[in-house]
Amino acid sequence: QVQLVESGGGLVQAGGSLRLSCAASGRLFNLIDMGWYRQAPGKDREWVALINRDDRSTYLDSLEGRFILSRDGAKNTVYLQMNSVKPEDTAVYYCYARVSMLQIDTFWGQGTQVSVSS
């Protein structure tokens, strides 16, 4: 099993910055990647970014380079740096980790609210 604990959400003004953290613990030796989804009110959950074991990051195209995902391997923690935030970034952000055991399993954090005021 893998446990994920998110932190760093909150209220921020448009144009500002916010950093989300996701600390992982448990059976991480077959970690494939970690990343973030988000879900805005009334919308489907949307993939945002991922980082793999080689520290290569991939992002949702529409972010236009505003978000940066990084990883501290020693702490098993990933960080989502959110810059130039927009009201449309308002959502609950969920951290996830994919691990290869007998099959590929996905584990989720509890979610952290990000609210961007205009």
Short mmCIF file of the C-alpha atoms (twelve columns), coordinates in Angstrom:
data_MODEL
# 
_entry.id   MODEL 
# 
loop_
_atom_site.group_PDB 
_atom_site.id 
_atom_site.type_symbol 
_atom_site.label_atom_id 
_atom_site.label_alt_id 
_atom_site.label_comp_id 
_atom_site.label_asym_id 
_atom_site.label_seq_id 
_atom_site.Cartn_x 
_atom_site.Cartn_y 
_atom_site.Cartn_z 
_atom_site.pdbx_PDB_model_num 
ATOM 1   C CA . GLN A 1   0.000   0.000  0.000   1 
ATOM 2   C CA . VAL A 2   0.971   3.623  -0.562  1 
ATOM 3   C CA . GLN A 3   -0.141  6.594  1.493   1 
ATOM 4   C CA . LEU A 4   -0.187  10.129 0.100   1 
ATOM 5   C CA . VAL A 5   -0.527  13.298 2.141   1 
ATOM 6   C CA . GLU A 6   -1.063  16.608 0.366   1 
ATOM 7   C CA . SER A 7   -0.533  20.093 1.705   1 
ATOM 8   C CA . GLY A 8   -0.184  23.652 0.507   1 
ATOM 9   C CA . GLY A 9   -3.617  24.480 -0.828  1 
ATOM 10  C CA . GLY A 10  -5.396  27.704 -0.023  1 
ATOM 11  C CA . LEU A 11  -6.666  30.993 -1.347  1 
ATOM 12  C CA . VAL A 12  -4.499  33.032 -3.709  1 
ATOM 13  C CA . GLN A 13  -5.087  36.054 -5.899  1 
ATOM 14  C CA . ALA A 14  -4.945  35.759 -9.667  1 
ATOM 15  C CA . GLY A 15  -1.394  36.191 -10.877 1 
ATOM 16  C CA . GLY A 16  0.057   34.871 -7.642  1 
ATOM 17  C CA . SER A 17  1.844   31.634 -6.812  1 
ATOM 18  C CA . LEU A 18  1.185   28.596 -4.679  1 
ATOM 19  C CA . ARG A 19  3.102   25.387 -4.024  1 
ATOM 20  C CA . LEU A 20  1.444   22.073 -3.358  1 
ATOM 21  C CA . SER A 21  3.290   19.201 -1.720  1 
ATOM 22  C CA . CYS A 22  2.548   15.493 -1.747  1 
ATOM 23  C CA . ALA A 23  4.452   13.207 0.616   1 
ATOM 24  C CA . ALA A 24  4.376   9.501  -0.182  1 
ATOM 25  C CA . SER A 25  5.039   6.589  2.129   1 
ATOM 26  C CA . GLY A 26  4.669   2.820  1.989   1 
ATOM 27  C CA . ARG A 27  5.629   0.420  -0.779  1 
ATOM 28  C CA . LEU A 28  7.320   2.742  -3.252  1 
ATOM 29  C CA . PHE A 29  10.067  0.492  -4.612  1 
ATOM 30  C CA . ASN A 30  8.160   -0.141 -7.853  1 
ATOM 31  C CA . LEU A 31  7.017   3.445  -8.303  1 
ATOM 32  C CA . ILE A 32  6.150   4.300  -11.912 1 
ATOM 33  C CA . ASP A 33  5.241   7.944  -11.549 1 
ATOM 34  C CA . MET A 34  3.507   10.518 -9.353  1 
ATOM 35  C CA . GLY A 35  1.432   13.463 -10.337 1 
ATOM 36  C CA . TRP A 36  -1.648  15.579 -9.907  1 
ATOM 37  C CA . TYR A 37  -5.216  15.703 -11.084 1 
ATOM 38  C CA . ARG A 38  -7.680  18.456 -10.339 1 
ATOM 39  C CA . GLN A 39  -11.444 18.692 -10.209 1 
ATOM 40  C CA . ALA A 40  -13.276 21.976 -10.516 1 
ATOM 41  C CA . PRO A 41  -16.878 22.329 -9.333  1 
ATOM 42  C CA . GLY A 42  -19.267 20.698 -11.757 1 
ATOM 43  C CA . LYS A 43  -16.475 19.347 -13.948 1 
ATOM 44  C CA . ASP A 44  -14.757 16.013 -14.480 1 
ATOM 45  C CA . ARG A 45  -11.439 15.268 -12.873 1 
ATOM 46  C CA . GLU A 46  -8.625  16.529 -15.130 1 
ATOM 47  C CA . TRP A 47  -5.032  15.325 -15.300 1 
ATOM 48  C CA . VAL A 48  -2.535  18.140 -14.618 1 
ATOM 49  C CA . ALA A 49  1.020   16.790 -14.550 1 
ATOM 50  C CA . LEU A 50  3.212   13.801 -13.771 1 
ATOM 51  C CA . ILE A 51  6.839   13.094 -12.984 1 
ATOM 52  C CA . ASN A 52  8.450   9.702  -13.531 1 
ATOM 53  C CA . ARG A 53  11.277  7.855  -11.829 1 
ATOM 54  C CA . ASP A 54  13.782  9.609  -14.108 1 
ATOM 55  C CA . ASP A 55  12.457  13.004 -12.953 1 
ATOM 56  C CA . ARG A 56  10.972  13.756 -16.355 1 
ATOM 57  C CA . SER A 57  7.830   15.836 -16.077 1 
ATOM 58  C CA . THR A 58  4.868   16.075 -18.410 1 
ATOM 59  C CA . TYR A 59  2.132   18.710 -18.259 1 
ATOM 60  C CA . LEU A 60  -1.349  19.510 -19.422 1 
ATOM 61  C CA . ASP A 61  -0.857  21.585 -22.584 1 
ATOM 62  C CA . SER A 62  -3.270  24.305 -21.566 1 
ATOM 63  C CA . LEU A 63  -1.125  25.209 -18.541 1 
ATOM 64  C CA . GLU A 64  1.280   26.936 -20.945 1 
ATOM 65  C CA . GLY A 65  4.285   26.436 -18.704 1 
ATOM 66  C CA . ARG A 66  2.803   28.056 -15.597 1 
ATOM 67  C CA . PHE A 67  3.142   24.974 -13.391 1 
ATOM 68  C CA . ILE A 68  6.354   23.155 -12.501 1 
ATOM 69  C CA . LEU A 69  6.426   19.668 -11.006 1 
ATOM 70  C CA . SER A 70  9.516   18.504 -9.158  1 
ATOM 71  C CA . ARG A 71  10.482  15.599 -6.922  1 
ATOM 72  C CA . ASP A 72  12.630  15.128 -3.841  1 
ATOM 73  C CA . GLY A 73  13.490  11.455 -4.023  1 
ATOM 74  C CA . ALA A 74  15.037  11.366 -0.570  1 
ATOM 75  C CA . LYS A 75  11.782  12.609 0.961   1 
ATOM 76  C CA . ASN A 76  9.472   10.777 -1.473  1 
ATOM 77  C CA . THR A 77  7.765   14.089 -2.000  1 
ATOM 78  C CA . VAL A 78  6.610   15.866 -5.130  1 
ATOM 79  C CA . TYR A 79  6.002   19.586 -5.393  1 
ATOM 80  C CA . LEU A 80  3.660   21.372 -7.781  1 
ATOM 81  C CA . GLN A 81  4.732   24.987 -8.128  1 
ATOM 82  C CA . MET A 82  1.797   26.953 -9.485  1 
ATOM 83  C CA . ASN A 83  2.703   30.330 -10.970 1 
ATOM 84  C CA . SER A 84  0.620   33.052 -12.598 1 
ATOM 85  C CA . VAL A 85  -2.493  31.316 -11.329 1 
ATOM 86  C CA . LYS A 86  -5.861  32.053 -12.901 1 
ATOM 87  C CA . PRO A 87  -9.418  31.771 -11.542 1 
ATOM 88  C CA . GLU A 88  -9.887  28.738 -13.790 1 
ATOM 89  C CA . ASP A 89  -7.186  26.961 -11.767 1 
ATOM 90  C CA . THR A 90  -9.641  26.825 -8.875  1 
ATOM 91  C CA . ALA A 91  -10.200 23.173 -8.049  1 
ATOM 92  C CA . VAL A 92  -9.515  20.397 -5.602  1 
ATOM 93  C CA . TYR A 93  -6.073  19.065 -6.457  1 
ATOM 94  C CA . TYR A 94  -5.425  15.360 -5.948  1 
ATOM 95  C CA . CYS A 95  -2.005  13.768 -5.800  1 
ATOM 96  C CA . TYR A 96  -1.606  10.257 -7.164  1 
ATOM 97  C CA . ALA A 97  1.069   7.596  -7.362  1 
ATOM 98  C CA . ARG A 98  1.189   4.635  -9.724  1 
ATOM 99  C CA . VAL A 99  2.998   1.556  -8.529  1 
ATOM 100 C CA . SER A 100 3.709   -1.713 -10.270 1 
ATOM 101 C CA . MET A 101 2.927   -4.668 -8.025  1 
ATOM 102 C CA . LEU A 102 1.204   -7.727 -9.465  1 
ATOM 103 C CA . GLN A 103 -0.559  -5.115 -11.599 1 
ATOM 104 C CA . ILE A 104 -0.406  -1.347 -11.889 1 
ATOM 105 C CA . ASP A 105 -2.182  0.232  -8.941  1 
ATOM 106 C CA . THR A 106 -3.016  3.891  -8.497  1 
ATOM 107 C CA . PHE A 107 -3.160  5.464  -5.051  1 
ATOM 108 C CA . TRP A 108 -4.722  8.827  -4.253  1 
ATOM 109 C CA . GLY A 109 -4.348  11.569 -1.717  1 
ATOM 110 C CA . GLN A 110 -7.289  13.141 0.051   1 
ATOM 111 C CA . GLY A 111 -7.222  16.301 -2.058  1 
ATOM 112 C CA . THR A 112 -6.366  19.904 -1.280  1 
ATOM 113 C CA . GLN A 113 -8.462  22.911 -2.236  1 
ATOM 114 C CA . VAL A 114 -6.953  25.673 -4.358  1 
ATOM 115 C CA . SER A 115 -9.053  28.794 -4.794  1 
ATOM 116 C CA . VAL A 116 -7.963  31.652 -7.044  1 
ATOM 117 C CA . SER A 117 -9.691  35.000 -6.654  1 
ATOM 118 C CA . SER A 118 -9.940  37.465 -9.514  1 
# 
